[in-house]
Amino acid sequence: MLQSRTTPVVSATEPDWSREKLRQWWDPSRQLLKSIRDYQKWRQQGGNLGYFLSRFNIIQHIFWSIVAGTDIPLNCQIGGGLIMLHPNGIVIHPEASIGPNCMIFQQVTIVSNVQVGGHVDIGAGAKIIRSVTIGDHALIGANAVVICDVPPGATAVGIPAKIIPKKP
């Protein structure tokens, strides 16, 4: 059965956790996400065991951050199903919020108070440098500098980014 071009294949609300599953041990982007998720889980659980294991995950996070060349804090709000194909140079502010099933390419910068919706693809070198909201199923082009809100389903390209509306 063929899917319609207008029907999104990936959900913007339900995280697809299989996208984050480790394929092999040497998988820096997924190992980094695993260390962040495990830290948040153990930190929330609390107690002596939670304290010890959250500290262990801090060490893992530091290691995988160095290997991947990223700056993603442990207290970041990241929805499930995030894919970072080439995590080198990705910088995400701890007050930014990333929705489920997003894809972020290399050298992306996301500043504070940015709300990224579900199933948003952010191209290589893109910079989101103002407090903006990016709607579900939006696309941010490579090297785009986003300084305004991006509506759901739209594409933002250029410096500064201009919105290309979704074609009917």
Phi, psi and omega per residue, in radians:
M1 nan 2.282 -3.134
L2 -1.547 2.465 3.089
Q3 -1.513 2.559 3.056
S4 -1.240 2.607 3.120
R5 -1.153 -0.463 -3.112
T6 -1.483 -0.299 -3.139
T7 -1.530 2.070 3.124
P8 -1.165 2.370 -3.130
V9 -1.393 -0.613 -3.110
V10 -1.776 2.380 -3.109
S11 -1.251 2.557 3.076
A12 -1.711 -0.060 -3.096
T13 -2.102 -0.641 -3.113
E14 -1.715 2.044 -3.128
P15 -1.173 2.432 3.062
D16 -1.750 1.628 -3.033
W17 -1.161 -0.318 3.124
S18 -1.159 -0.381 3.108
R19 -1.176 -0.431 -3.123
E20 -1.720 -0.058 -3.077
K21 -1.135 2.401 3.126
L22 -1.161 2.284 3.072
R23 -1.588 -0.572 3.117
Q24 -2.708 2.957 -3.095
W25 -1.145 -0.761 -3.113
W26 -1.506 1.447 3.124
D27 -2.459 1.385 -2.948
P28 -0.939 -0.745 -3.085
S29 -1.158 -0.747 3.137
R30 -1.270 -0.603 3.075
Q31 -1.144 -0.668 3.097
L32 -1.104 -0.825 3.103
L33 -1.076 -0.683 3.121
K34 -1.091 -0.724 3.137
S35 -1.152 -0.651 3.106
I36 -1.163 -0.822 -3.129
R37 -1.107 -0.757 3.134
D38 -1.137 -0.702 3.103
Y39 -1.042 -0.846 -3.114
Q40 -1.100 -0.660 3.127
K41 -1.123 -0.876 -3.088
W42 -1.245 -0.586 3.105
R43 -1.123 -0.702 3.135
Q44 -1.223 -0.619 -3.126
Q45 -1.151 -0.680 3.099
G46 1.292 -2.885 -3.106
G47 1.320 3.119 -3.123
N48 -1.137 -0.762 3.138
L49 -1.125 -0.774 3.109
G50 -1.072 -0.694 3.117
Y51 -1.118 -0.837 -3.122
F52 -1.106 -0.838 -3.094
L53 -1.217 -0.561 3.075
S54 -1.170 -0.626 3.077
R55 -1.159 -0.665 3.079
F56 -1.093 -0.707 3.119
N57 -1.202 -0.455 3.041
I58 -1.109 -0.746 3.118
I59 -1.104 -0.770 3.091
Q60 -1.067 -0.738 -3.130
H61 -1.073 -0.769 3.121
I62 -1.067 -0.801 -3.140
F63 -1.043 -0.909 -3.073
W64 -1.239 -0.454 3.048
S65 -1.172 -0.690 3.119
I66 -1.204 -0.781 -3.134
V67 -1.092 -0.783 -3.095
A68 -1.408 -0.329 -3.120
G69 1.232 0.721 -3.099
T70 -2.079 2.891 3.022
D71 -2.293 1.418 3.102
I72 -2.089 1.944 -3.078
P73 -1.164 2.761 -3.136
L74 -1.165 -0.482 -3.089
N75 -1.689 0.382 3.123
C76 -1.208 2.587 3.102
Q77 -1.714 1.689 -3.079
I78 -2.097 2.169 3.070
G79 -1.237 2.800 -3.118
G80 -1.181 2.696 3.069
G81 1.482 0.301 3.124
L82 -1.207 2.385 3.062
I83 -2.084 2.252 3.009
M84 -2.157 1.679 -3.068
L85 -1.113 -0.783 3.107
H86 -2.254 1.631 -2.969
P87 -1.311 -0.039 -3.064
N88 -1.027 2.189 3.028
G89 1.413 0.158 3.127
I90 -1.351 2.247 3.118
V91 -2.192 2.135 3.125
I92 -2.215 2.210 3.117
H93 -1.246 2.533 -3.112
P94 -1.121 -0.341 3.132
E95 -1.625 0.051 3.064
A96 -1.446 2.705 -3.140
S97 -2.196 2.179 -3.132
I98 -1.923 2.257 -3.128
G99 -1.364 3.102 -3.115
P100 -1.252 2.638 3.012
N101 1.051 0.618 3.091
C102 -1.514 2.830 3.059
M103 -2.289 2.201 -3.121
I104 -2.149 2.211 3.103
F105 -1.594 -3.093 -3.024
Q106 -1.196 2.729 3.031
Q107 1.072 0.562 3.122
V108 -1.639 2.404 3.074
T109 -2.102 2.262 3.110
I110 -2.222 2.100 -3.076
V111 -1.548 -3.068 -3.060
S112 -1.205 2.720 3.076
N113 1.060 0.441 3.040
V114 -1.587 2.308 3.094
Q115 -1.935 1.867 3.129
V116 -1.715 2.193 -3.123
G117 -1.275 -2.969 -3.122
G118 -1.442 2.566 3.129
H119 0.886 0.955 3.075
V120 -1.829 2.297 3.075
D121 -1.806 2.170 -3.114
I122 -1.990 2.033 -3.047
G123 -1.254 2.903 -3.086
A124 -1.051 2.335 3.074
G125 1.355 0.066 -3.126
A126 -1.208 2.543 3.114
K127 -2.198 2.176 3.059
I128 -1.916 1.724 -2.897
I129 -1.932 0.205 3.032
R130 -2.349 2.841 3.092
S131 -1.262 1.690 -3.088
V132 -2.232 2.946 3.043
T133 -2.040 2.274 3.111
I134 -1.960 2.129 -3.049
G135 -1.268 2.906 3.121
D136 -1.044 2.540 3.079
H137 1.047 0.417 3.101
A138 -1.465 2.797 3.092
L139 -2.170 2.316 3.064
I140 -1.961 2.119 -3.072
G141 -1.228 2.846 3.115
A142 -1.088 2.377 3.119
N143 1.087 0.287 3.084
A144 -1.262 2.543 3.059
V145 -1.982 1.797 -3.020
V146 -1.561 2.102 3.118
I147 -2.224 0.103 3.107
C148 -2.422 2.836 3.134
D149 -1.078 2.559 3.101
V150 -2.013 2.068 -3.113
P151 -1.212 2.810 3.126
P152 -1.004 2.364 3.074
G153 1.382 -0.047 -3.100
A154 -1.546 2.936 3.095
T155 -2.099 2.346 3.106
A156 -2.023 2.192 -3.141
V157 -2.431 2.665 3.008
G158 1.785 3.106 -3.139
I159 -2.257 1.911 -0.216
P160 -1.197 2.765 -3.039
A161 -1.117 2.342 3.032
K162 -1.929 2.540 -3.087
I163 -1.517 2.217 3.013
I164 -1.843 1.966 -3.080
P165 -1.113 2.726 3.121
K166 -1.165 2.334 3.131
K167 -1.335 2.473 -3.124
P168 -1.262 nan nan
